[in-house]
Amino acid sequence: MTQCSPLDGASHNAPPPVTRQGYRNAMARLGAAVNIVTTDGPGGRHGFTASAVCSVTDSPPTLLVCLNKGSSAAGPVHANGVVCINTLAAGHEPLSNLFGGRTPPDERFASGTWHMGATGAPMLVGAVVAFDCRIVRAVEVGTHDVLFCEVIGVAEGGSDESLIYYDRRYHTLSGPTDD
């Protein structure tokens, strides 16, 4: 992989190495939808907050999700082999924080209203959209597993305001208005 030159047009002979903190600071500038990824099955019910979610292909419909291998959700997610990716709406900041912290799984699910998707993974009522998925492949990369998730069901919510994480803060992104 080659490193690009700075955005200000200056050039350098040898680029400095990318530090962990430098990378984290740069990633804070990459806005992303906030999602709660849930699972249920033989490995138990669990969930975590994730912004590292994106589309892979529409044939078959597949998303990828990055899961920290050291997280408490890693074991249940792998054991169950299913997830639901719930894209959060405006006003879901407290729920995002709850699923992103060290709160026990039962307490996480006590907030919000949930129903089960076809896979058995919990779907958040009021999510902008929920993708019910089977994990078809996992690839280990550094501290994370990249999960390739085939979408077997989609449930669209009624909200047109999505929760976005940018510059280490929550923001709301609104859809077009009917004028």
N, C-alpha and C positions, 0 to 999 in steps of 0.2 A: 504494500500500500504506500502510495506517495503522500507526502504532506503538502498541503497547499500553502501558498505564500500568504502573508497577512493581508487582511482586507484593505488596509490603508495603502497598498501598492508597494510598500518597502520590500526589498528582497534581502535575504541573508544567505551566507554560504552554507552553513550547517544549522538546520533548525534545532532548537532546544528540545530535549525530550519532553514528552507530554507527561506531566505528573498526575497522580490520582486526583489531587485537589483541583488542578487546572482543568482536567477532564470534567470533573463534577461541576465546576463553575460554568464551563461551556455548555454542558447539558442543561443547566438551569435556564439557558436561553432558548431551548427547544421546547416550545409549548406543546402540550399533549392533553388529550381527553383523560379524565380520571375514571377509573373502572374499579369495581369490586369483583374479584374473581372468586367464585364459590365452587364447592364440591361437596358431594355426599355419597355414601356407599359403604362398603366393608371397612374402609380406612377411617370412617367417621366424617362428621360434618365440619367443614372449616372454610375459611375465606381470607383473602388478603386484598389490600389496595394495590393497584398497578397502573402505571402510565405507559409502561413498555408493552403496548399492544398494537398490532397493525395487521392489515390485510396481506395475505400472501398470494392468493389466486381466487378466482370465482368459479373455477371448474377443476376439482370440486371446491365449493366454498370453504376456504381455510383461513384462519387467523393464526398469528403467533403471539405468544405470551411469554415474557421472561419472568422466571421464578427463582428467587434466591434459594440456593441449595441449603443454606443454614436456617431458613425460616421454619417456624412451627407448622406452616401449611404444606411444606414440601412432601413429607411422608404421606399425609392423607390424599393429596392431589395425585401422587404417583400410584398409590394403592387403589384409588377409585377409578382412575383412567378417564374421568369426565370432569368438565368444568362448565360453568356458565359465566360469561363475561358480561357484566352489568354495567353499562355506561351511565354514569351519574348525571343527574340534572341539577340545576341551580337549587340551592338549599340543602344539598346532600353533604356539605362540608363536614358536619359532625359525624355522619356515618362513615365517610372516608377516613377521618382521623381515628375512629373506633377500630376499623378494620386494618389500619396501618400501624397500630400500636401493639402493646403487649396484653391487651384485653383477652381473657379466655374466650374461646369460640362460642360457647353458649350465651355469654353476655353480648357478643357482637350481634348474634342473630336475634336477640331480644329487642333490638332496635330495628325499625323498618318493618314492612309487611312482605312476607315471602310466600311464594307458591313453588311447587316442584315442576321443573321442565321434564321433557320426555326421558332425559338421561337420569333424572333424580337429583340433579344439581339445583340448588335454590335459585329462583329468579326473583329479583327485586321488583315489587309492584311500584310503579312510578319512575322506573329507570327510563332514560331516553330511548334505549334499545337494549335488549338482552339477547345474547347469542348462546344457545344451548349447544354444547360441543362434546365430541369424543376426542381424546388425545390420541393421535395416530403416530406421533414420533416425538422423541425428546433428544436434544443434542446438548451436551455439556460444553459450556464455554466459560472458563474462569470460575467466578463465584456463582454463576447462574446456570439454570437449565432453560433452554429455549424450547418451548412446547409448541408443536404444530397441532392445531386443533381444528378438526373437520366440523363445520357448522351443520347441525342436523335440524335446528329449529331457530326461528327468530321471532321475538315478540317486541313490537314497537309500542312505546309508551306515548302518553299524550303531551309531554313537555316539548317545547321548542327552544328551551334554554339549557345548554350543556355546560357542565362543570369542566373547566380547563385549569391545568397547573402550569404556571409560567413564572419564572424568576422567583421561585420558592414561595409562591403565593397562589391562592385560588382566584380564579376569574370566571365570569359568566360570559358565554358566547350565545347570542340570540340568533335564531333563524330569521329568514325574511318575514316582514310583516305584510299583511294583505292590505294594500293601499289602492 
